[in-house]
């Protein structure tokens, strides 16, 4: 069963196109300078999407975009802009102090400055927190021990949900000699350990209550790597707002390292070769396998000591524009990123046509086929939002193109085109046929608000919604597509799968019709049985919601920061999603039957 149902947060998810996102801030607004009412009682006219990334980046949105008519300001904008850096956080430890701690004050770094022999530390077992009592105890410890820095990271999921959700939060504190998780055989407790894994699925409704004051506290530096995606995710899922951030990814860029990825920093300072096999794993799994827990812990285990070493490098850099304060200034801008819903662009279907044109398929779309693709593109987005599924799970791009090309008139023909049919297409097959039938008369229609009459059913009760969500459990085992090069679709294409040629995507993009086992092996996911992943790379599929300012064609962005990919699949870590990029990151299409 989907976690949205298991943990009963499906009713809190609003994917509608025109309803604005309203911040769920802690009612007391911890460490407030301006009253909460300034934000919540005074919505701003316009969707505000151009300003949601602040000064980090700007994105051009198409004129026909469908988005909420109002938006809310950043609840902590005043607090973030006005707080002054603490004197102690600008201070830099001496080189000998860091070396005595093996490269950092916490002693987690395994490599000395000269790159000498690596020495392994004891296996670190993070404390798993999935009860309110344990979460409260951790919050109390941070508050009472005068903690000055915490390391944070998130793991998320986006395939079986429309907007995505956070599955796990990693939090590490400074290590001590008495650290239970750092000493072999020691007792691992909240009071003595330094590494924690917080089950954000089980505790989703409680995290704001116990962590809002920690994240908003300007006297605690939050150390994160590539926080551009984490910041809005924290706002969306938990109403958490960060004040005082040090982004180690931004520090790496300022120092002009060969790579800004966490993997490079781990290798440079800790002598650790990052294990990427779980970058594409399914972080919804419960219980979470031990190797996935270890992988997640490693993201924050070394981060505070890396932070120490980066501050030293910044402080001794000869460039006057490179400093600890400069990184903090850039990190402040990241904190000002504001979450807003993804808008729908009716003309986004044209990106799929460009994809098809760049592929080996040579036939062009007729007017009727283009109108059908436009209508199906709208239908897919509506159904995905309604069912809380990704558009790629609802109907992969290649399947959408194939259906639009053939324009079937009955269910049997539809099922023959894409075999097996995605569960939501099968369940809504009559709607799909109606869309195709009515699309012929759409040539001259102005469809700015994407209001195609697809008779999609509104869900009015929790019971009915749960019933519909469970209904997506129809058999959906993608079969391997032929490895033969794709050819132009004929007027009546062969079904996808069964070894027959399938419409290809851009070069290097995996077919979205791979069999479940083959897909897990190629993408490096955990198998439904919990087996290990075998690969570390997977290409992204097209997501034409956004149009680049600088690129005519939509292209998949590369993961230059090999660790910046922390969604379980498409949740590629951090700066793949960095809003500064002109082309938005493209979601990975994958079939996952572990959850229905």
N, C-alpha and C positions, 0 to 999 in steps of 0.2 A: 504494500500500500504506500502511496506517496506520503512523504513526511509532512506535507501541508495538511493532510488529513490525520495522520497518526498523532501529530503534535498539536492538532487543532488550531492552526493559524491560517488556514485557507480563507476564512471569513474576513481576515484583516488585509487581504491582498486586493487591491483595486487596480485593475489594468485598463480601465476605461480610457478612451482617447481624449475625452474633454473634461474629465474631473481632475482638478489640480491636486498635486501632492501637497498635503498640509503637514508640516513638521510635528512630530510627536515628542516634544521636548519634556523633560522632567518638569512637573508642575511648579517646583520651587526654583527652577533654573539656577543650579549651583554656580557660585562665583559670578553672578550677574552684575553687569554695570548698567545695562539698559533693561527696562522691564520687558517681560515676555509679550505683553500686550502690543508692544510696538510692532512686532512681527505678525502675530496671529490675528490681531484685530484690524489690520490695515493691509489687505492684499493689494498687489500691484497689478495694474492693467497690462495685458499682453502675456504671452507664454514665457518670456524671459529666457529662452534657451540660449540665446546669443551671449548672455552674461553669466550663465551658470558656472563657467570655468574661470570667471574673474579675469585677471590679467595673465593667467597661465597660457591660454590659447583662445582663439576665436574660430567659430565654425559657421560657414554659410549654409543657411537652411533654404530649401526651395519655397517658392511662393505658394504652392498648393498644399503645404504641410497642414495636417490636422493636429491641433494641440489645444490644451486648456486655454481659455481666454484670460486667465489671471494666474499669477504665481505669488509665492510668499518670499520675503527677503530671508537672508541667512540669519537665524536666531542669535548666533554668537558673533556676528560681524563686528560689532563694537568692541566686544571683549578681545577678539583676536587682533584687531587693528591697534588697540590702545595699550595692550599689555607690554611691559618693558622686560627685556631679558634680565634674568637674575645674574648677579655678579659671579656667583659660583659656577654657573653654566658656561660662562665665557672663559673661565680659567682652564688651563691646559696642564695636565699632569706631566712631570718631567720624564724625560726619556728613560732614566734609570729606574724610576718608579714603575713604569710600564714593563720594562724588561724584567724586573724582579718578579713581576706577576706573570711572566711568560708572555708578554705582549699586551697585557691588559690587566686592569685592576681585579677582575674576577677570576683570572687564571684559566680561562677556557681555551685560549689560543694555543695550538699545538706546535707552532712553528716559530723559532726564534728569528731575530731580525736578519741574521746571516743566512737563513734558509737551511739551518742545520738539521740534524736528524729529528724526525717527528716522534713525539711520545704520545701515546694514546691515553686519554683520560678514561676513568671508569664509565661504564655504561650509565647513561642518564635516563632515569625514568620519571617523566613528568607526571604530576598529580592530575588525575582525570576528575573534572568537576562537572557534575550533572544534577546536583541538587541545590535548592535555594539556600539551605544551611551552609553548604560548602562555599557557595558563591559569596554569601554574606561574610563568612570567615575570612576569605581572601581579601575582600574589600576592606574589612576592619583592619587586617594586618597592614595593608598598604597605607591606610590612613594613620594608624597609630605608630608605625615604625619610621615615620618621616622619610618615606621613600622619595628619592629625588629623580630617578630615571626608571622607566619600564620599557621593555622591548615588546613590540606588538606585531602580529601578522594575522591574516585571515585565510581560510580556505572556503571556497564557495562553489555553487552549482548553478548551471543555467540551461541545461537541455530539457528537463522535464518541468519547466516553469517559464513563464513569459519574461519576467523581469529579473530573475535570478534571486538567490537568497544565500546568506552566509551559513555554512554548516559547522564551522569550527573557528575558535579564536585561540591563538597561541599567545601567552603572556609570560615573560621572564623578568625576574628581578636580579639585582646584584647578588653574586654568589658570596657565600661566607665559608669559613672553615668547617662550620657545623652543618653545612648544607646536606640534607639527607639524600637528595637526588644525585649528589656529586661523589658520594663515597660508597664504594661497593659494600653491599650488605646492610647499609643504613636504612632506618625506617623512613619511609617517604610520607611526609605529612604536610599539610598546608602551612603549619607553623614553622617548619624547618626547610622545606624545599624552595627552590628558586624558579622552577619551570612548571607551567600549568597549561593544561588543555581544557578549554571551556566548551562544553557541548551547547552550542548556540541554538540547536534544534530543540532540545529539551528545556532550555532556559530562556527561550526567545522573549517571553513576556515578562521576565524578571530582570533582565540584564540592565535595562534603563534605570531601574530603582537602585541597583547596587553599584553600578559602574559610572553613572553619569557624572558624579562628583569627582571621580578619579580622572576621567578623560578631560573634563573642563578645568581642572585645577592648574593654574598657570605655574605653580611651584613644582610640578612634576613634568619632566621632559619625556615626551613620548617618542621613542626611537623606532622608526619604521623604515622599510626599504621599498621605494616606489609606491608611495601612498596615494597616488592619484586616483586609483579605483577604490581603495579601502575607505577613504574619507566619505564619499557619497554612499557606499554600502552601509557604513555604520549609521549614517543618518536615516537611510531608508528602512533598515530592519529594526534598529534599536533606539532611534532618536538620540544617538550619541554624537557629541560635537567635541572635537579636539582643539584645545588651546595649548600652545607651546609644543611644537613638533620639530624634530631633527630628522630629515630624510637622508639616509645614507646613500641612496641612489643619486640624489642631487649633489651630494658631496663628491661622489665619484666622478660625476660629469664636470664639476668645477675643477677638480684636480686633473682632468683630462686623462683618466685611466684608459687603457685599451678597451675595456668593457665597463659598463655601468651596472652590470648584473651582480646579484648577490653571490653567484657562483664564483665570480672572479675574486671578490673580496674574501670569500671563504678560503680559496686557494692561496691568495696572497698573504693573508694574515694568520689563518688557522691551519694551513697545510691540509685542508680537507677538500677532497674531490666530491663535489655535490652529486648526489644520486638523484637522477631525474626521473626514475621510473614511475614515481607517483604524481608527476605533474598533471597527468590526465586521469588520475584515479577518481573514483566516485566517492566523494566525501560525505554522501548521505548515509553510507553504510553504518549500521549499528548492530552489534558492537564493532567498533573500528579495529581492524587488525593491528597487531603490535608493530609491524614494520611501517604501517602508515602513521602510527603515533610517533615513532622514532623520526620518521621523515619530517613530520610537522614540527616536532620539537626542535629539530636542527635549524629551522628558519629563524628562531629567536635565541637559541642557546648561546651562540657566539656574538650576537648582535651588539650587546653593550660593550664588549671588549673591542670589537671592530670600531664602534663609535669613538672609544678612547684613542685608538690609533689614527683614525681619520682626523680627529681634532688636532692631534700632534702634527700631522702632515699639513693641515690647513694653516696652522700657526707658524710653521717654519717655511712655508712656500714664499718664494721671492716675489711673486706677483701681488701687488698691493690690493688688487681686486679680489683676491682669494683669501678668505678668512672664515672662521667659525661663524661670525656674525652674518656674513654674506649667505651662508647656507641656511641659517636660521631665517633670514629675510625671505629667501625663496620658499622655505618650508611654510612660512606664515601664509604665503599666497596659496599654497596647496590646501591649507586648512579652510580657506575661504571658498573652495569649490562647493557648490550647492547642488544637492540632488534634485533632479526633476525627472518626470517620466519620459520615456522615449516616445517621440512623436511618430505619427504615421504620415508617410509621403505617398500619395496616390501615384505619382509619376515614378516612383522607385522601381516599378516593373521594368522600366527601360534599361536598368542596369543588368537585368537578366538577359535582355535581348542583346546587349553588348557582349555579355559573357558567351552567349550562343554564337554570336558573330565571330568572336575570337577563337572559338573551338573549331574542330575540324568539320563541323556541320556547315554545309554551304548554302542550304536553302534559306530563303528569306521568309519572314512572317508576312502573311497576307493581312489585309485590313481586319478581316474577321478574326483571324488568329491573334492579332495584337489586341483587339478589343477583348477577346476572351482571356488573354493573359492578364490584362489590366484588371478585369473583373475578378478573376481567380486570385490575383495578388491581394486584392482588397478582402475577399472572402477569407483567405488564409489568415490574414492579420486579425480579422474579427474573431474567428474561431479560436485562434491561439490565445488571444486575450481572455475570451470567455472561459476557456477550459484551463487557463493557466498552464499553457504549454509553449515551448519555443516554436517559432515559425518553421524551423527545420524539422522538428519532430512532427508537427502538424502535416506538413507536406514538403519534402525536400525540394530544392530548386529544380533539380533535374526532372523530378516527377511532375512538378508544376508546368514546366516547359513542354513536357511530353503530352500532358493532358490538353494544354492549350493548342498544341500543334494539331492533334488528332480531332479535337472537339467531338468526343463521343456523344451518342444520343441515348444510350441506355446503360444500365448498370453492368450488364455482361461485358459490353465493349470497354467500359471504364476499368473493370477488373482485369481485363486482358491487357490493357496498356501498361499497368504498373502492377507487377505480381511478385509478392503479395502487396495489396493495397495498404497504405498507412492506416492505422485504426481509426483516426478521426475522419479521414476521407471516406472510409468505408461506412462509418456511422452516419455521416452527413452526405452520403452519395447522391441522394435525391436533390439536395440543395446544390451540390456541384453541377448536376445536370441542368437544374433550373438556371444557374448562373450562365452556363454555356448557351443555353437556349435564348436567354434574354440579352446576351452580350452582342448579338448581331445588330441590335438597334441602338448601340451605344456610341456609334462613330462620332456623332456630333453633340453628345451630351456633355454638359459641364459637371464633372464628378468631383468637385473640389473637396467636398466633405466625405468622400468615399462612402456614400450612402446607398450602395447597391442593394437592391431588394432581394436578399438571399434567404429571407425567412428564417434567419438564425434565431433560435429560440432563447428567450430571456429566462434566466434561472432566478426564481423568486424565493426559494426556500433553501435552508441549509441541507435538508434531507435530499432534495432534488439535486442540489449542486454536488453533494457527495456521490449520489448515484451516477451522475454524469461523469464525474472524475474517475470513478471506478470503472465505468464502461469503457474507458480507453485501454482496458486490459485485454483487448482482443488480440489474437495471435498475430504478432508482428515481428517475425524473424526474418530480417533481410537476408537474401541469398547473395552469394558472391556474384558480382557482375563479371562479364567476360573481360579478359585482359586484352582482347583485341582492340585495335584503335577504333574509335567511334566513327560512324558515318552519318551523313545527313539523314534525319528521320524521314521515312516515307510517309505518304498521305495517311496510311493506316499503320503506325509503327508496331513492331513486335513488342510483346510485354518486356518490361525491364526485368532483368534476372534470367534464370534458366539458361545461362550461357550465351544469350543473344546480345548483340551489340546494344549498348546503352548510350544515351546522349551524354557526352562528356562535359566536364567543367574545364576550367583553366588548367593548364599544364601543372602537374604536381598536386592537384586536389584529389583526395581520395573519393572514390565513388560512395555516395550515401546509401547504396544498396548492397553493401558488404554484409555477409552473414554475421551473426552475433559473435561467434568465436573468432572469425577472421578479423572482424572490426576491433575486438578487444586486443588481439595480438598485434595488429598494426598500430593501433592508437596507444597501446601501453596502459590500458585500464585494468582495474581489477576485474577478474571474471565474476560472473554471478555467484560462483561457488567460493569466491574469496581467494582465488589463486593469484599468484604474482603476476605483475605486468612484465612484458617482454620487450617493450620498445619505448622510446622516449620522445618520439616526434610524431606530429600529426598535422596535416595542413588544414587550414581553415576554409570554410565554405563561404560563399558570398552572402553578405548581409547588406542589402541595398537601402537600408533605412536612411542613411546619410549620404550626402553628395559632397565630395571633396571640393575645397576652394581652388585647388591647384591642379587637380587631375581630372581629365575628362572621363577616364575609365576608372571603375572601382577595382582596386587591387588589394590582395591580402597583405597586411603589414607583416613585417618580419619580426621575430622575437630576438632582437639584438641582445636583450637582457635575458639570458636563458633561464633565469630564475623568476623572471617577472611574469610568470604564468601560473596562477594559483587557483583558478577555477578548476573543478575536477576534470574538466574536459576542455570546454571552450573557455573555462575560467582561467585563461592564461594569465600568468601572474603579473600583476601590477602594471608595469609601464608599457606592456603591449596595449593596455587599455588607456595609456596616458592621453589625456585630453588634448595635449599640445600637438598631437599628430593631426594632419589634415584629413587623412582617411581613417575612419573609425575601424577598430579591430573587428574582425569578422568571426562570427560564432562558428564553432566546430559542429558539424552535423554528425550525430552518432545515434545508433540504436541501442537502447539500454533497457533490458527487460528485468533487471533486478528489482525495480520498483514498478508498480503498475498504476 
